[in-house]
Amino acid sequence: MLLPRGLRIALRVATGLTLAFIYLPIALIVLYSFNSARVASWPIAGLTLDWYGKAFANAGVRNALLNSVEAAIGATVVSLILGSLVALAVQRHSFFGRQTLSFVVVLPLALPGIITGIALNTALRTIGVDFGLLTIIVGHATFCVVVVFNNVVARLRRVSRTAEEASMDLGADTFQTFRRVTFPAIRSALLAGGLLAFALSFDEIIVTNFTAGVSTQTLPLWIFTNYQRPNNLPLVNVAAVVVLLLSIVPVYIASRLTDDPAAVAGARG
């Protein structure tokens, strides 16, 4: 149904205003990261790359960035293993409590981060685990596993079991069938889920705040700690741009992999 011209214009204006409200502040952060002045003011005094050099020369920023990357990689690996195994079990087998298991796996993504953080902090303290990078990885994996699970389940639903059954009939065992038939069909979904898990973990702050302890600091925690310090504001802007890039790029690639018709056709083939 063709909408009236006035309504179409109004919808376009509303869409433009909404997008501007969301993305203009982000654009300002990126612009301020090149501001030659230490104080954020408009219009900016000039453009410079000095703050990027100073940010990467700062030991606190480098250590926090390294911790974020290590935590994100660790959480992604754990999520890929657990998420794919649960997805295969739920989608390829029938057993009592299958729907309940699916709900339990997906639930952590819907829970408020502060609840998950408090719960993990309490549990880890109760069993006497020292807080650090390992506990951050465990905390992030609780919700990162969901995106891998969802991606793999969605792909398995579109992949016929005929090829797997034929492989088994021809004498291949379970692991051979997975390596030669199942894995090639779901590898793009695994890659997309892994990229999303990395992005979720890299910019996470709420759960991290409860599982990092006092000796380990990720880049989002460093930003939060230094944001109220005027002298560090230019470095905070640079760190924010790094977080933005390392969050948006994996999400963009994952969305392309998920929507790629060739990948879907290959999975079905």
N, C-alpha and C positions, 0 to 999 in steps of 0.2 A: 504494500500500500504506500503510495507516494504521499509524504507529509507536506503540509502547506509550506510555502517558501519562508514565511515568517518564523514558523516553528523550527525549520531546519537551521535558519540563521541563529536563532536563540540557542539551539542545542550546540552548535559549533562554538558560539561565544562562551557558553557555560563550560564546555569541554576545555577550551583554551585557557580560561581563567583557573580551572581546577588544576590543569597541568602546570600552569605558571606558579600557582601556589605551592605545588609540590617540589618543582625542580628549580625555581629561581633561587631559593636559599642554598641549594646544593651548588648551583653555579657560582654563587657569591663566595662560598668557602673555597672553591677551586681558584677563583680570581684572587681572593685575599692571600692564598698561599704564594702568589707571585708579587705581593705588595712590597714595595721597597721600604715602607715605614713599618715600625714595630707595632704601632697602634692601628687597629682596624677603624678606618674612617672612610667616608664617601664624599667626593670621589677619591680614589686611591692616588697616592703620591706618585707612583711610578711602578714599573715592572722590573723584577729581578729574579734570578735563579739562586741567589745567595742562600736563601732559607732552606732550599733543598740540600745544598751542600752541608750547611750547618746541622740539619736534621740527621743526615746519614753519618755525620761525624760525631753525633751525640751518642755516647755509650748506652744511655738509658733507652733511647729510641731503637737502637740496633738490637739490644738484648730483648726488648719487648716484641719487636718484629720477629725475631728468630723464635721466641717462645710461641707466638701466635701461629707461625708457619708449622712448627713442630707439633703443636696441639691439633691444628687442623688436619695435618697429614695423618697423625695417629688416630684421630676420631674418624677420619674417612676410611682408613683401613679396617678398623673395627666395624664400622657401619656396613661396609661392603661385604664383609664376611657374614656377619649376623643377619643383615637385611636380606641378602640373597638366599641364605639357607632357609630362613623363615618363609620367604616368598615362595620358594620351591616346595616347601612342605605344605603350605596352605593351598597353593594353586594346583599342585600335581597329586595331592593325596586327600582322601576323605577319612576323617577321624573325629572322635568325640571332642567337642570344644574347639573346633576349627574357627568358628566365627568369633568365639570369645578371645582366642589367641590373636586374631587379626585386630580386634578392638584394643586389646592390651598393648600391642605393638604400636598402634597409631596414637594412643592416648597421650603419651608424653609431649607430643607436638602441640596438643590442645591445652595442656595444663599451663597455668601461669608460670613464667620462668622463676619467679621468686619462691613459689611453692616447691618446684623441683630443686632449686638451690638449697632451700632450708632442709628439705628431706635428705638430700645427699650429704649435706654438711653434718646433720645429726647422725646419719648412718655411719659415715666415715669416722666421726669422732668416737662413736660407740665401739667400733671394732678396733680402734687405735691406729688408724692409717695416717701417716704423715702427709700433709697437704703439699702439693707441688704439681709438676707437669703431668704426672700420671693421673692424679685425681681430676685435673682439668679435662684430660682426654676421656676419662670415664664419664664425667658429667656431660660433655658434649655429645658423646656417642649415644646417650639415652634418647636424644631427640633427632640426631642426624640419621640414625638407623631407619627412621620413618620414611625419609625421602628416598632412600635406596629401596626399601620394601615396596613403596608405592610404585616406583618406576618399574621394578622387575615384575611385580604382579600385573601391572597394566600391559607389559610386553608379553608375558606368558599367556594372558587371556587372548591375545591376537595370534599366538603361535599354535598351530595344530600339533597334536601329539602323534600324528601319523608317522612322521620321520623318526621320532624317538622310539616308537613301538617297532618300526621296521628295523632300526638299529639293534634293538634287543633281540628281535627274532633271528637276525643274522649272526648272533653269537656275541655281540659286544656286551661287556658288563656295564654296570651303572656309571663308573668313572669314564670309561671310553665313550659312552653315549653322551655324557655331559660335555666332555672335551671336544668331541667332533660334531655334535648336533645341537645340544642345548646352549652351550656357551656362545657359539657364533651367532645364535639367534637373539641372545639377550645382551651381547657385549656393549652395544650402543646405549642400551638402557642402564647398564652398570656404569658406563662412563658418565652418562648424564646424572645419574644419582650420586656418583662420587663427586662430581663437580659441585652439585648443589650442597652436598654435605660439607665440602671444604668451605664454601662460601658462608654457610650457616655457622660453622664453627669459628671461622676467622674473625667475624665481627660480633661474636656473642660476648655479652658483658655481665648479664644478671647472674646466670648460673656460674660463670667464671669467678665472680666476686665471692661466691660462697665456697668454691672448691680450690681456689688458687693458693690460699694461705698468705703469709706475709712476705715470703722470700721470692715468689714467682709473680711476674707481672706481664700480662699480654699487652698488645698495642692498644686495644680499646680501653683497658684499665689505665694505661699510661695517659691516654687522652683525657679520661675522666679525672684523673688525679691532677693533671697540669692545666686543665681548662681555666681554673680560677686564678691562675698565676699570670698576670699581664705580660711579664717578660718572656714567658714561654708560649704565648699565643701564636706567633708565627710558626713555631715548630709544631704546635697542635694542628694548625691548618694543613701543614704538609703531611702530618701523620694521618689526618682525616682523608686526604686525597689518596694516600696509599691504601687505606682500608676500603675506600670507595672503589678503587680500581680492582683490588683483589677480591672484591665481593661481586661487582657487576660483571666482570669479564667471565668468570665461571658460570654465572647464571645465564648470560647471553649464549655461551657455547652450549650449555645444557638444553636451553630452549630450542636451539637450532637442531640439536641431535634428536630431541623428542619429536619435533615437527617435521623432520626430514622424511619425505615420502620414500626416498631410496632406502633409508635405513629400515623403515617399516616393511617395505617390500622384501628387503633382504632377510628380515626376521621371519617373514611368512614363507619365504622360499625354502 
